[in-house]
């Protein structure tokens, strides 16, 4: 389970749309479905030309991405349970990116390779509509494995401009971002020749109004398409590895991510899985949970940690928001399953049989009448994972930004969150035209 934000700042957040500014053609952009939706922008840096546009402090540009060149210096880092070590470091700061509207929220994504003895940190700095720069906020300390650092978000980051809630920067009331910089710092133990390699860093910014309901969207052309995504149940893992969240409802995100990773023919090797109890079924789910686990959050639902995990198997992954099922269908038509976030009462999603403050599942297709076919990991076994949910109900519990709780209080909603995971170079649908007014 990934609880939807319940802080005061969270109630201001939400979202909608976007795809990578990666490979859409002008013709595709013209054909993209128009939406009357709040603005969302996803922007990334990936190519050698992109890296050269930023400010390097000890990094080197290679065909595979950014690495440590001549280190900028050394530093010590103490990791609880792992001790104190000395690292060389180098950093890269992006050019300032303007999303084109005053944003209230930012979520970063990254893809990287971190050999043993290496790790990285991702941070952001906003530029406000008042003309000032915010402080730098850390959005994650990350490594593919867990022998050098304990992969973690950073708590306690809050000031007059905004706050970090796990993986998401949220502006304070009255503050809006009209630009931002990303900074990635690469670390390796002194004496090692290996380096982390950053192959992509990007961010999704958004400004979403409060809404309890959304209109049901028309067909996007994918009705009758169903993708053959493997099925894994999170519930069959209940009680396993409490140090990584204990399975069951806590593992919806890595279970969904692993389904999509394996759909693309990737995933952990037998050697990778050798640490898992040989008596356990579906060990790749246990593996995904371990290597998406956020030690500060104490869970596996950190969004960019999941897409970064997928990228360790040679895939591309990022977090964005989509504005409707019509828009999501453009991915289905291209054979791309989309991982989505939902929150709902048991009475709000017929056939689910449960309610949740936050849950992740995989949209794998649509019935001939437009209802949504999902792999819902909150199922008793793998066979039962396939579900069909009513289009209007599913769209509401995925797209809304506010909801009424069982006790009558107001809670926050997911606002169209989506994990996009594909093979390298996959052409993504063009983002639809957006209203950039606040």
SULMOQUI-V748271 format. One record per backbone hydrogen bond with DSSP energy under -0.5 kcal/mol. CO is the residue of the C=O (numbers start at 1). NH is the residue of the N-H. E is the energy in kcal/mol with one decimal. If there is no record, write none. Layout:
BEGIN
co=CO nh=NH e=E
co=CO nh=NH e=E
END
This chain:
BEGIN
co=1 nh=3 e=-0.5
co=7 nh=11 e=-1.5
co=9 nh=12 e=-1.3
co=9 nh=13 e=-0.5
co=10 nh=13 e=-1.4
co=17 nh=321 e=-1.5
co=20 nh=22 e=-1.6
co=25 nh=29 e=-2.2
co=26 nh=30 e=-2.0
co=27 nh=31 e=-1.4
co=28 nh=32 e=-1.0
co=29 nh=32 e=-0.6
co=35 nh=37 e=-1.2
co=37 nh=435 e=-1.2
co=39 nh=207 e=-1.7
co=41 nh=205 e=-2.8
co=43 nh=203 e=-2.4
co=45 nh=201 e=-1.8
co=47 nh=51 e=-2.3
co=48 nh=52 e=-2.0
co=49 nh=53 e=-0.9
co=50 nh=53 e=-1.0
co=50 nh=54 e=-0.6
co=51 nh=54 e=-1.1
co=54 nh=56 e=-0.6
co=55 nh=93 e=-2.3
co=57 nh=91 e=-1.9
co=58 nh=69 e=-2.8
co=60 nh=62 e=-0.5
co=60 nh=67 e=-2.4
co=62 nh=65 e=-0.9
co=65 nh=62 e=-2.0
co=66 nh=198 e=-2.5
co=67 nh=60 e=-2.6
co=67 nh=69 e=-0.5
co=69 nh=71 e=-0.8
co=73 nh=89 e=-2.1
co=75 nh=87 e=-3.4
co=77 nh=79 e=-0.6
co=77 nh=85 e=-2.2
co=78 nh=80 e=-0.6
co=79 nh=82 e=-2.7
co=79 nh=83 e=-1.8
co=83 nh=79 e=-2.7
co=85 nh=77 e=-2.6
co=86 nh=190 e=-2.2
co=87 nh=75 e=-2.5
co=88 nh=188 e=-2.0
co=89 nh=72 e=-2.4
co=89 nh=73 e=-1.0
co=90 nh=186 e=-3.3
co=91 nh=57 e=-2.8
co=91 nh=59 e=-0.5
co=92 nh=184 e=-2.6
co=93 nh=55 e=-3.0
co=97 nh=99 e=-0.6
co=97 nh=180 e=-1.6
co=101 nh=103 e=-0.8
co=103 nh=177 e=-2.7
co=104 nh=171 e=-2.6
co=105 nh=206 e=-1.7
co=106 nh=169 e=-2.9
co=107 nh=204 e=-2.9
co=109 nh=202 e=-2.5
co=111 nh=199 e=-2.0
co=111 nh=200 e=-1.6
co=113 nh=197 e=-2.7
co=115 nh=118 e=-1.6
co=117 nh=189 e=-2.2
co=119 nh=187 e=-2.7
co=120 nh=142 e=-2.7
co=121 nh=185 e=-2.5
co=122 nh=139 e=-3.1
co=122 nh=140 e=-1.0
co=123 nh=183 e=-2.8
co=124 nh=137 e=-2.9
co=125 nh=181 e=-2.6
co=126 nh=134 e=-2.8
co=127 nh=178 e=-2.9
co=127 nh=179 e=-1.2
co=128 nh=131 e=-2.1
co=132 nh=128 e=-3.2
co=135 nh=126 e=-0.5
co=137 nh=124 e=-2.4
co=140 nh=122 e=-2.5
co=141 nh=152 e=-2.7
co=142 nh=120 e=-2.3
co=149 nh=151 e=-0.9
co=151 nh=295 e=-2.6
co=152 nh=141 e=-2.9
co=153 nh=155 e=-0.5
co=156 nh=158 e=-0.9
co=157 nh=164 e=-2.2
co=161 nh=172 e=-2.9
co=162 nh=159 e=-2.7
co=163 nh=165 e=-0.5
co=163 nh=170 e=-2.9
co=164 nh=166 e=-0.7
co=165 nh=167 e=-1.1
co=165 nh=168 e=-1.7
co=167 nh=108 e=-0.6
co=168 nh=165 e=-3.1
co=168 nh=170 e=-0.5
co=169 nh=106 e=-2.3
co=170 nh=163 e=-2.3
co=172 nh=175 e=-2.3
co=176 nh=129 e=-2.1
co=176 nh=178 e=-0.5
co=177 nh=103 e=-3.1
co=179 nh=127 e=-3.1
co=180 nh=97 e=-2.7
co=181 nh=125 e=-2.2
co=182 nh=94 e=-3.1
co=183 nh=123 e=-2.6
co=184 nh=92 e=-2.2
co=184 nh=186 e=-0.5
co=185 nh=121 e=-2.0
co=186 nh=90 e=-1.7
co=187 nh=119 e=-1.6
co=188 nh=88 e=-3.1
co=189 nh=192 e=-2.1
co=197 nh=113 e=-2.5
co=197 nh=199 e=-0.7
co=198 nh=66 e=-2.4
co=200 nh=111 e=-2.2
co=201 nh=45 e=-2.8
co=202 nh=109 e=-2.5
co=203 nh=43 e=-2.2
co=203 nh=205 e=-0.5
co=204 nh=107 e=-2.3
co=205 nh=41 e=-2.7
co=206 nh=104 e=-2.7
co=206 nh=105 e=-1.4
co=211 nh=401 e=-1.8
co=211 nh=402 e=-1.9
co=222 nh=225 e=-2.1
co=225 nh=366 e=-2.6
co=227 nh=229 e=-2.1
co=230 nh=232 e=-0.5
co=234 nh=237 e=-1.6
co=234 nh=248 e=-1.5
co=235 nh=238 e=-1.5
co=237 nh=240 e=-2.2
co=241 nh=244 e=-2.4
co=241 nh=246 e=-1.9
co=242 nh=245 e=-1.6
co=246 nh=239 e=-2.8
co=247 nh=250 e=-1.5
co=248 nh=251 e=-2.2
co=249 nh=252 e=-0.8
co=250 nh=300 e=-0.7
co=251 nh=255 e=-2.0
co=252 nh=256 e=-2.2
co=253 nh=257 e=-2.7
co=254 nh=258 e=-2.7
co=255 nh=259 e=-1.8
co=256 nh=260 e=-1.7
co=257 nh=261 e=-2.6
co=258 nh=262 e=-2.5
co=259 nh=230 e=-0.5
co=259 nh=263 e=-1.6
co=260 nh=264 e=-1.5
co=261 nh=266 e=-2.0
co=262 nh=265 e=-1.6
co=269 nh=273 e=-1.7
co=271 nh=274 e=-1.5
co=272 nh=275 e=-0.6
co=273 nh=276 e=-1.7
co=277 nh=280 e=-2.3
co=282 nh=285 e=-1.6
co=282 nh=286 e=-0.8
co=283 nh=287 e=-2.3
co=284 nh=288 e=-2.3
co=285 nh=289 e=-2.2
co=286 nh=290 e=-2.3
co=287 nh=291 e=-2.1
co=289 nh=292 e=-1.0
co=289 nh=293 e=-0.8
co=290 nh=293 e=-0.5
co=293 nh=295 e=-0.6
co=294 nh=298 e=-2.0
co=294 nh=299 e=-1.4
co=299 nh=294 e=-3.2
co=301 nh=303 e=-0.6
co=302 nh=306 e=-1.4
co=303 nh=306 e=-0.9
co=303 nh=307 e=-1.5
co=304 nh=308 e=-2.3
co=305 nh=309 e=-1.7
co=306 nh=310 e=-2.0
co=307 nh=311 e=-1.7
co=308 nh=312 e=-0.8
co=309 nh=312 e=-1.2
co=310 nh=313 e=-1.6
co=310 nh=315 e=-0.9
co=311 nh=314 e=-1.6
co=314 nh=424 e=-0.6
co=316 nh=422 e=-2.4
co=318 nh=420 e=-2.7
co=320 nh=418 e=-2.5
co=324 nh=328 e=-2.0
co=325 nh=329 e=-2.4
co=326 nh=330 e=-0.6
co=327 nh=330 e=-1.3
co=327 nh=331 e=-0.6
co=328 nh=331 e=-1.4
co=328 nh=332 e=-1.6
co=329 nh=333 e=-2.6
co=330 nh=334 e=-0.6
co=331 nh=334 e=-0.8
co=331 nh=336 e=-2.6
co=332 nh=335 e=-2.0
co=335 nh=337 e=-0.6
co=338 nh=363 e=-3.1
co=339 nh=419 e=-2.3
co=340 nh=361 e=-2.0
co=342 nh=359 e=-2.5
co=344 nh=356 e=-3.0
co=345 nh=348 e=-1.9
co=346 nh=349 e=-0.7
co=349 nh=352 e=-1.9
co=349 nh=353 e=-0.5
co=356 nh=344 e=-1.8
co=357 nh=4 e=-2.0
co=358 nh=2 e=-0.8
co=359 nh=342 e=-2.8
co=361 nh=340 e=-2.8
co=361 nh=363 e=-0.5
co=362 nh=364 e=-0.7
co=362 nh=375 e=-2.7
co=363 nh=338 e=-1.5
co=364 nh=227 e=-3.4
co=365 nh=373 e=-2.8
co=366 nh=224 e=-1.2
co=367 nh=224 e=-0.5
co=367 nh=370 e=-1.9
co=371 nh=367 e=-2.2
co=372 nh=374 e=-0.6
co=372 nh=389 e=-2.8
co=373 nh=364 e=-2.4
co=373 nh=365 e=-1.3
co=374 nh=376 e=-0.8
co=374 nh=387 e=-2.7
co=375 nh=362 e=-2.1
co=375 nh=377 e=-0.8
co=377 nh=234 e=-2.3
co=377 nh=235 e=-1.0
co=377 nh=379 e=-2.3
co=379 nh=235 e=-0.6
co=382 nh=385 e=-1.5
co=383 nh=386 e=-0.6
co=385 nh=376 e=-2.8
co=387 nh=374 e=-2.5
co=389 nh=372 e=-2.4
co=390 nh=394 e=-2.9
co=391 nh=395 e=-2.7
co=392 nh=396 e=-1.8
co=393 nh=397 e=-2.2
co=394 nh=398 e=-1.6
co=395 nh=399 e=-2.6
co=396 nh=400 e=-2.3
co=397 nh=343 e=-1.2
co=398 nh=416 e=-3.2
co=400 nh=415 e=-2.1
co=401 nh=413 e=-2.3
co=403 nh=405 e=-0.5
co=403 nh=411 e=-3.1
co=405 nh=408 e=-2.0
co=409 nh=405 e=-3.3
co=411 nh=403 e=-2.4
co=416 nh=322 e=-2.3
co=417 nh=341 e=-1.1
co=418 nh=320 e=-2.5
co=418 nh=420 e=-0.5
co=419 nh=339 e=-1.6
co=419 nh=421 e=-0.6
co=420 nh=318 e=-1.8
co=422 nh=316 e=-3.4
co=423 nh=426 e=-1.7
co=426 nh=428 e=-0.6
co=433 nh=35 e=-1.0
co=434 nh=436 e=-0.6
END
